[in-house]
Amino acid sequence: MLCWIDSAINDNPKKIEDITSAEILLITKECIFEYLKEISWNAKKLKLKSDRIRNFGDKSFGDIDENGVKFAYSERLVEKPINLIIPRLKLREISKFSNRVNNNVSDSK
């Protein structure tokens, strides 16, 4: 499940009532893997990219508009994760369920 708080009554919402607009997506990892295969990112290619980023300082993290994904390397964290960023619009398209909530009114897929 992915959730974006698009707007709230303040910059640090503490209660559900503070949120004025949000989007929720339910998406399976299989849907994500299928999308990645469609754009030519299989497990082997992802592993090679990860190794190049970690071991050889490859800083070409990709163009999200051109390639459909982008990589983000969090070097400051202990785990040093490499995250794969997929645009929200694409995640919405491949999700099993989506729902936008605006001021207690929802609009589901």
N, C-alpha and C positions, 0 to 999 in steps of 0.2 A: 504494500500500500504506500502510495506517495501522497503527500498533502502539501499544498502551497497556501499560505495565508497571503492573500492578495491585498487586503486592506484590513485595518483595525482602528479602533478609536484612539490608540496610542502606539508608540514605537515598541512597547514591550508588553504585549497582551498576556495577562495572567489567568483570565477566565474565558470560558467559551463565549460569554456575552460580549467580550471585548472585540471579538472577530466580527467584522462586517461583511467580508467576502473571502471565500476559500474555494479551492478546487481539490477534489479527492479522486485518485485513480487507483483501481485495482488492476494489477498487471502481474502475469506469471513470468517466471524466469525463462520459461520456454518461449514465450512471445518475444522476449528481448533477444534470446539466442537466435530465433528465426529471423528477426529483423537484421541482426548483425550478419547472419549468413547471406541475406539478400543483398547487403551492401559489401559483400566480400570480406568480412571479418570473421574468420573461423577461429577455433581455439588455438591452433598452431600459430596463426598470424598474430593473434593477440599476445601470445606468450613471447614471440620474437620482439614485438614492439615493447613490451614490458621490460624484457632483458636489455634492449638497446637504451631505454630510458634510464634504467637503474645502473647498468654496468659501463656504458659508454658515453653517458652525458648527453644523449640525444634529446635536444630541447625542441624538436619539431613536434608539437603536441597536436597538430592537425587543424584543419579548417572545418568548422562544424557545418558551414554552408556548402562547401564543396564535397566533403566526405560523409556528411550525416552524423559524424561523431567527433568528439574532441577528447583528448586525454589531459588529465590534471595530476601533477605529481606533488604530493604534500611532503616535501623534504623535512619540514620542521617537526612533523609528528614522529613519535618513536617507531611506529609501524611502517612509516614511509609508504603509504598506499598510493597506488596509481588508480585513479578513478576514471571511468569512462562516462563522458557526458553526452547524453542524447537530448535533443531539444524537446521541450514540453509538448509542443504540437504533435511530434511524432509519437511520443509516449501516449498521448491521448488517443491517437489513431490506432495503436496496437493494443490498447488496454481492453480488458474484459468488461470493465464498468468505469464510468466516470460520472461525477456529480459536482455541480457548481452550486454553492450555497451563498445567497445574497440576502442579508438581513432576514434570516429565518425562512426564506423562500428557496426551494431547491429546484434544480433543473437537471434530471438524470438522463444518461444515455440509454 
